[in-house]
Amino acid sequence: MNLSARRVRALAGLVSAPMLAHAQAVPPVAPHSAPPAVHGGTQRLSSAAALGVHSLSVDSVSPASMAFIVDIEQPLSPFISVFAGGHVGVNLKATGLQAGGRIYLTGKPFQGPFLSVQGDGTFFDSDEDVSKLRASVSGLVGYSQQLGKQWHIALAGGAGFSHLRQETELPRSATCTLFSWCLLSQPERTVETTQTLHPVVRLTAVHRF
């Protein structure tokens, strides 16, 4: 019995010896480690849509001097963004386009204080015989406050310089109405241009995509 037991142990040693040698020859494989976390990652430069109101004129404080605006804003860097959109007067007698850029002083788009420059063109259809076209450039200082994960509200104020062109169609004379050839001709028009410096106020709700 002792001899048989020795033979079994010897046979087991011969079988296990190559396996132990292979295990010692193969170096252990280190487990894959997760990449180190990057602290202070870059901010996502997402675009945004803005809906709000801004002033069109200072001739009066009536609703006719206000306009609804819609903008799409796209950051180019943490500090600089550009925007463009359109506007329509509250009384639906003014339509136009605007575009500009903003500098966010904190380096966070849509957050904190900012400086803005914008240009806009507006067509006023106040009367059948009178048409107005205004081009203006404005500089504003504002602040944007975050209200939720994707919503911000921005208020800005500043000054704008406008060039207004007013074209008026003169009424036809009584003599002209008696002759058909006169009615077929183009009516006389007068053109007046004015330049004004006026305050600008802009209030928008901004939604980030």
HUPEHU-V883407 format. One record per backbone hydrogen bond with DSSP energy under -1.0 kcal/mol. NH is the residue of the N-H (numbers start at 1). CO is the residue of the C=O. E is the energy in kcal/mol with one decimal. If there is no record, write none. Layout:
NH,CO,E  NH,CO,E
This chain:
5,1,-2.2  6,2,-1.9  7,3,-2.0  8,4,-2.1  9,5,-2.1  10,6,-2.3  11,7,-2.4  12,8,-2.3  13,9,-2.0  14,10,-2.0  15,11,-1.9  16,12,-2.2  17,13,-1.5  20,16,-2.2  21,17,-2.2  22,18,-2.4  23,19,-2.1  24,20,-1.8  25,21,-1.6  26,22,-1.9  46,44,-1.5  48,73,-2.4  49,207,-2.3  50,71,-2.5  51,205,-2.2  52,69,-1.9  53,203,-2.4  54,67,-1.8  55,201,-1.8  56,65,-3.7  57,65,-1.0  65,62,-2.2  66,63,-1.8  67,54,-1.7  68,88,-2.8  69,52,-2.6  70,86,-2.3  71,50,-2.3  72,84,-2.4  73,48,-3.1  74,82,-3.1  76,80,-2.9  77,80,-1.9  81,102,-2.1  82,74,-2.2  83,100,-2.4  84,72,-1.5  85,98,-2.4  86,70,-1.6  87,96,-2.3  88,68,-2.0  89,94,-3.7  90,66,-2.0  92,89,-1.9  95,123,-1.9  96,87,-2.1  97,121,-1.7  98,85,-2.2  99,119,-2.2  100,83,-2.3  101,117,-2.3  102,81,-2.4  103,115,-2.8  104,79,-3.2  105,113,-1.7  107,104,-1.3  111,108,-1.8  112,144,-2.5  114,142,-2.4  115,103,-2.1  116,140,-2.6  117,101,-2.2  118,138,-2.2  119,99,-3.0  120,136,-2.2  121,97,-2.3  122,134,-2.9  123,95,-3.3  124,132,-3.0  125,93,-3.0  127,130,-1.4  131,167,-2.2  132,124,-2.2  133,165,-2.3  134,122,-3.1  135,163,-2.2  136,120,-2.4  137,161,-2.1  138,118,-3.1  139,159,-2.5  140,116,-3.0  141,157,-2.5  142,114,-2.5  143,155,-2.1  144,112,-2.0  145,153,-2.8  147,151,-2.6  148,151,-1.5  152,206,-2.5  153,145,-2.3  154,204,-2.7  155,143,-2.1  156,202,-2.7  157,141,-2.1  158,200,-2.3  159,139,-1.7  160,198,-3.3  161,137,-2.8  162,196,-2.8  163,135,-3.0  164,194,-3.1  165,133,-2.7  166,192,-3.4  167,131,-2.8  168,190,-2.8  169,129,-3.0  170,188,-2.8  177,173,-1.2  178,175,-1.2  179,176,-1.5  183,179,-1.2  184,180,-1.3  190,168,-2.5  192,166,-2.8  194,164,-2.2  196,162,-2.0  198,160,-2.7  200,158,-2.3  202,156,-2.7  203,53,-2.6  204,154,-2.5  205,51,-2.6  206,152,-3.4  207,49,-2.8  208,150,-2.8  209,47,-2.4
